[in-house]
Amino acid sequence: MVTAASLLDTSQPLLAGLSPSVLALLAAQPVLDLPAGTQVFDTGSDCGGFPIILSGVVRVFKHLANGRRIELYRVTPDEPCILSLGCLLGGGHYPASGIAGEATRLIVMPSGLFNECIANNAAFRNAMFRALGNRLVNTMELVEEVVTLRLDVRLAAALLAHAGLGNAAAAGPGGTIKLTHQQLADELGTVREMISRLLDDFAQRGMLALGRGRVDIIDAAKLHTLSVAR
């Protein structure tokens, strides 16, 4: 049986400053093994504790009034979920939903223990507020992109980022991205049909090749040129 004690990485920023007694309490929490697509929390639900990702990723979405949804951010083992942080500190409900983006393991820090760490552990408190500040900046950048940049420009930048080529302008292939058209649409806050049309256009222009659930970057330089267009 897998236990939290065997999975906790005390070098993680969230855990590095915690006392042995707190780590022992965390190690006693049950490990939740969530298949990809599992709902971790939903819009309007209560926050019963603070999730700590041990492996995998949780994608956080905001559902829009027009029926679409946009990916706000992703939670990995190196960072906290700021919506959970906000709910626990403010006593409110989740304003968005979280879904396991892949097979994910997590534990939940009880709310009482979380509040105790915030109040009494400066390292834990600083890590939380640092993450909150960073996420606020990222969210402002996301809003600016949605408002000011064309969808084809944002899609090109997203493809390069997923391939680890965010600043690359070198010619030649750039690897394979295993994402569906719907996942890209969710990330960019649009509909799958728009993404499919743009990807088909990129393919016709020789920038990439399309497969089932995958995108192969053929010409990273062309894609980069488009990604910086204004």
C-alpha positions in Angstrom: 0.0 0.0 0.0 1.4 3.4 -1.0 1.6 5.8 1.9 2.0 9.6 2.0 5.2 9.2 4.1 6.9 7.4 1.2 5.8 10.1 -1.3 6.3 13.4 0.5 9.2 15.4 -0.9 10.4 17.7 1.9 12.6 19.6 -0.6 9.4 21.0 -2.2 8.9 24.7 -1.4 5.5 24.0 0.2 7.0 21.4 2.6 10.6 22.6 3.2 9.8 24.8 6.2 7.4 22.5 8.0 8.3 21.0 11.4 8.7 17.2 11.8 5.5 17.1 13.8 3.5 18.7 10.9 5.2 16.4 8.4 4.2 13.4 10.5 0.6 14.6 10.5 0.7 15.0 6.7 2.3 11.6 6.3 -0.7 10.1 8.1 -3.2 11.4 5.6 -4.6 9.0 3.0 -3.2 9.2 -0.5 -5.8 9.9 -3.2 -5.0 8.3 -6.6 -7.1 10.1 -9.2 -7.3 9.0 -12.8 -7.1 11.6 -15.6 -10.3 13.5 -15.9 -11.3 13.1 -12.2 -13.1 16.2 -10.7 -10.9 17.4 -7.8 -13.2 20.3 -6.9 -16.1 22.1 -8.5 -17.4 25.6 -8.8 -19.4 26.5 -5.7 -18.1 23.6 -3.6 -16.7 24.0 -0.1 -12.9 23.7 0.5 -12.5 21.0 3.1 -8.7 21.2 3.2 -5.6 22.2 1.3 -4.6 19.8 -1.6 -0.9 19.0 -1.9 -0.1 17.4 -5.3 2.4 14.6 -4.9 2.6 13.7 -8.6 0.6 14.6 -11.7 -1.2 17.8 -12.4 -4.6 19.5 -11.7 -6.0 21.8 -14.4 -8.1 24.7 -13.0 -10.9 26.0 -15.3 -13.3 28.9 -15.2 -16.6 28.2 -16.8 -17.9 31.2 -18.8 -21.4 32.5 -19.3 -21.3 31.5 -23.0 -20.8 27.9 -22.2 -17.1 27.9 -22.9 -14.3 27.3 -20.3 -10.8 28.7 -20.0 -7.9 27.1 -18.3 -6.7 29.5 -15.6 -3.6 27.6 -14.4 -2.2 24.2 -13.6 -1.2 22.9 -10.2 1.9 20.7 -10.0 3.9 19.3 -7.1 6.0 22.4 -6.9 3.2 24.9 -6.3 0.0 25.4 -4.3 -3.5 25.8 -5.6 -4.2 29.4 -5.0 -8.0 29.0 -5.2 -7.8 26.5 -2.3 -5.6 29.0 -0.5 -8.1 31.8 -1.1 -11.1 29.7 0.0 -9.4 28.6 3.2 -8.3 32.1 4.1 -11.6 33.8 3.1 -14.0 31.1 4.0 -15.7 31.1 0.6 -16.5 28.6 -2.1 -14.5 27.6 -5.1 -15.1 30.0 -8.0 -13.7 27.6 -10.6 -13.3 23.8 -11.0 -10.2 21.6 -10.9 -9.7 18.4 -12.9 -6.9 15.9 -12.9 -5.0 16.5 -16.2 -3.3 13.1 -15.9 -3.0 10.3 -13.3 -2.5 12.4 -10.2 -1.7 11.6 -6.5 -2.5 14.0 -3.8 -3.1 14.4 -0.1 -5.3 16.9 1.6 -4.0 19.0 4.5 -6.8 19.4 7.0 -8.0 23.0 7.2 -7.2 23.3 10.9 -3.6 22.2 10.2 -3.4 24.6 7.3 -4.5 27.5 9.4 -2.0 26.6 12.1 0.9 26.5 9.6 -0.2 29.9 8.1 -0.3 31.4 11.5 2.8 29.9 13.0 5.2 29.0 10.2 6.8 31.9 8.4 8.4 29.8 5.7 5.1 28.1 4.8 3.2 31.4 5.0 5.8 33.2 2.7 5.7 30.3 0.2 1.9 30.6 0.0 1.9 34.4 -0.5 4.8 34.3 -2.9 2.8 31.8 -5.0 -0.3 33.9 -4.8 1.6 37.0 -6.0 3.2 35.1 -8.9 -0.2 33.6 -9.9 -1.8 37.1 -9.9 0.8 38.4 -12.3 0.3 35.3 -14.6 -3.5 35.8 -14.5 -3.1 39.5 -15.5 -0.9 38.4 -18.4 -3.5 35.9 -19.4 -6.3 38.5 -19.4 -4.1 40.8 -21.5 -3.4 38.0 -24.0 -7.1 37.1 -24.3 -8.1 40.8 -24.8 -5.3 41.9 -27.2 -3.8 39.0 -29.1 -5.2 37.2 -32.0 -6.2 33.6 -31.4 -3.7 32.3 -34.0 -0.9 34.1 -32.3 -1.9 32.7 -28.9 -2.2 29.2 -30.3 1.3 29.4 -31.9 2.8 30.5 -28.6 0.9 27.8 -26.7 2.2 25.1 -29.0 5.8 26.3 -28.6 5.4 26.4 -24.9 4.1 22.9 -24.7 7.0 21.7 -26.8 9.5 23.6 -24.5 10.3 26.0 -27.3 8.8 29.2 -25.9 11.8 31.4 -26.9 13.1 29.2 -29.8 13.4 30.6 -33.3 15.6 27.9 -34.8 14.5 26.2 -38.0 13.6 22.6 -38.1 11.2 20.2 -36.2 10.3 20.9 -32.6 9.0 17.6 -31.4 5.6 16.2 -30.6 2.8 17.6 -28.4 0.3 15.1 -27.0 -2.8 17.3 -26.7 -6.3 17.1 -28.2 -8.0 20.0 -30.0 -10.4 20.3 -27.1 -7.6 20.6 -24.5 -6.0 23.4 -26.5 -9.5 25.1 -26.8 -10.0 24.9 -23.1 -6.5 26.3 -22.5 -7.2 29.3 -24.8 -10.8 29.9 -23.9 -12.3 29.2 -27.2 -14.2 26.4 -29.0 -12.7 23.2 -30.5 -13.9 24.1 -34.0 -11.8 27.3 -34.0 -8.7 25.4 -32.9 -9.2 22.7 -35.4 -9.5 25.3 -38.2 -6.3 27.1 -37.1 -4.4 23.8 -36.7 -5.5 22.8 -40.2 -4.3 26.1 -41.5 -0.9 25.8 -39.7 -0.5 22.3 -41.2 -1.3 23.6 -44.8 1.4 26.3 -44.2 3.9 23.6 -43.4 4.4 24.5 -39.7 3.1 21.3 -38.2 1.5 17.9 -38.9 -1.6 16.6 -37.1 -2.3 13.2 -35.7 -4.9 11.7 -33.4 -4.4 13.4 -30.0 -1.0 14.8 -31.1 0.6 17.7 -32.9 4.1 17.4 -34.6 5.9 20.6 -35.0 7.5 20.6 -38.4 8.9 24.2 -38.7 9.5 25.8 -35.3 10.9 29.0 -36.9 7.7 29.7 -38.8 5.6 29.0 -35.7 7.8 31.3 -33.6 7.5 34.1 -36.1 3.7 33.8 -35.9 3.8 33.6 -32.1 5.5 37.1 -31.7 3.2 38.8 -34.3 1.2 41.7 -33.1 
